[in-house]
């Protein structure tokens, strides 16, 4: 059973989907808060302080992508997109604006619960650590979830941070996509392995420039690793 103190927002304009997710979330021991649109989500975040948000993309009025962008201006709450739009570009856009996970409709409610539980487990493991990782001119604070490049804070989404910090803790060691998926999403992830490629592209834009002496390398036919330039 989940921690009963955990509060989860369910934002979807489909009543049946809202009620289905609510049933599974409450059966898991979490508290559900329902929204039929994205209009008041940010205001209610300030009031309720949720632990996670399940967010539909295609909604009338304010769509899920805009809601996510507004949330990320102020909060690092985990966000799982659920959407009938399953194209690769939608998944990439979702990751770029700060989503932690993406499920295409129709989806298994049980799979959604597994992904929610995995997010909470990883967050709990991170809280138990208080470590600083230094690689060249990059400093990673695992406890505060910050990355400094030449003492300048680089803003990472949750998934970008988790992938980068895992690779940084194993500098020079190459990892297959499957292993990275298991570390970042958990063994119960059923999605496309190319989501790792999408995240690597994002990380390279953030830290693989002229100022950085850290490089994310592709090991052809295998996976990825971090190394010093």
N, C-alpha and C positions, 0 to 999 in steps of 0.2 A: 504493500500500500504506500501511497505517496504521503508526503508531509502535509497534514491538513491545514497548515498555515500558508501553504502556497496558493497564491491567487492568480488565476489565468483569465485573460480577456479573450472572448470569442467574438470576432468581428466578421459578420457575413450577412448579406442581405437575403439569403435563402433561409426561411424559418426552419424547414426540416433539417437542414445541415446544422444550423445552430443547436437545435434540440438534440440531434444525434451526438454531436461533439460534447455537449453539456452532460449527457448521460454517461458517456465513457469517462470524462474528466472527473465527475463526481464519484463514480464507482471506484476510481483510483485513489480517492481521498483528497482531491484538490477542490478548491472553491472556484466556481465559474461565474463570470460576469458577462452578460450578453449584450451585443450591440448589433443593430440591424443596418447601420451605416457607419461611415468613418467620421461623422460630424463632430462628435463630442469625446472621441477617444483620448486625445491629448489632455483635455481638461480633466477627465476622470483619472488619468494616470497620476496627476498631481494629488488627487483626492484619495485614491485607493492604493497607489504604489504597487502595481501588479508585479509578479515574478516572471511572467512570460505572456506573449500575445500570439494568438492564432489569428491570422489576418488574410481575408480574401482579397484578391486583386481586383476582379471585375465587379464593381459595385456602382450603383447609381449615385450621382453627386460626387463626393470626394472618393476617388478610387484608392485601392490599397497601396499603390506605389507612392502616392502623395502623402498618405497617412504615415507610411514608413519614413519618408524623408523628414516629415515634421517631427516625428518621434526622435529620430537620430540627431536632430539639432540640440536636444537636451538630455536624452536618456540612452543608456546602453542595455536596455531590457532585451532579452532574447526574443526574436520574432521568427515565427514559422509561417511562410506564405502557403496558402492552399488556393489553387486556381485551376479553372478549366483550361487555361492557357498553358499548355505543356511544352511549347516550343523552346528550343535552346536559348534563343535571344531573351525570352522572358526570364528564364532561370539566371542568365548572366546579369541582366539588369537588376533582378532581385538581389543578387549577391553584391553588386556594385553599390547599391544604395543602403546596404547594411543588414539584409536578412540573414538569419542564421541557418535556415533550412527552407526547402521548397518541396511541396507535395502537389502532384497534379491530380485533379479530379477526374474520374471518381477515385477515391483513395480508401484504404482500409482504416477505420477508426482505431483499430488496435495498433496499426503501424504508427499512427500519429501519437498515440500514448507512449509507445516505445521511444520515439524520437524525443518527446517531451522529457521522459524519465532520463534519457541519456544526457540531455542538456543539463539537467539538474545535477546528475552525478558528476559530470565534468566540472561544473561550477563548484561543487563541494570539494573536489580534489584540488582545484586551484587555490581555494581558500586555505587549505592546509599547508601550502607552500609559502615560503617567504624568501625567495631567491632572486639574485641579480645575475644576469648573464651578460658578459661583455665580449663582443666580437668586433675587433677593430675599433671603428669609431661609432659603433652601435651599442646601446645599453638597453637591455630588456628587463623590466621589473615584472616578475610573474605574479606577485601579489597585487600590485596596483594596476596590472595589465596595461603598461605603458611601454612605448618604444621611443628612445631618443637617438637621433642621428646628429652628431656634432652638437649635442645638448639641445637640439630642436625637437619638440614633440611631433611625432608623426602619427596621424590619426588612422587607426585600424578598425575595421569592423571586428566583431567577435570571432568569426570564422577565420578571417585573415590573421588575427593575432594567434589563435590556437595553432594554425598550421605553421606560421613563422616561428613561434616559440618552440614547437616540437622539433622542427628541423634544426633550430639554433642550439638546442640541447644535445644534438647529435651531429655536430659539425663534421663535415667530410664523409658522413655515412649516407650512402644512397638508399632510398626507400621506394618500393613499388607503390603504385597508386592504391592498390588494395590495402596495403598496410597503413597508408596515410588516411584512407577512408575510415578504417577501423579506429584509428587514434582520434580523429576529429569528429566523426559522426557515431561511431560505435559499430559493433558487429551486426546489428540488426538493420543496417542501411541497405535499402533495396534499389537505390537510384542509379543514375548514370555515373560511371567512373570519371567521365570527362569533367565533372564538377571540380575535380582537383586541378585540371588544366586551367579552368576558368580562374580559380583562386591564385594559381601561380602567376598568371598574367597580371592579376591585380597587384600581387606582391612585388613583382618586378618593376611595375610603374612607381611603387612607393619607395623602394630601397635599393634598386639596382641601377642607380644613376652615377654620374661622375663624382658626386660628393661621397658616395659610399664606397668602402673597400670590402664590402660583403657581396657575394655573387650567388644567385640561385642558378645552379647548373642542371641541365637536362642530361641524364644518363640514358642515351638512346637505346630504345628497346627494353628499358627497365623502369626508370622513374626520375626522381629528383633528389638533389642534395644541396646543402649550403656549404660554401667554402669562402675563404678569404681571397681577394684579388691579389 
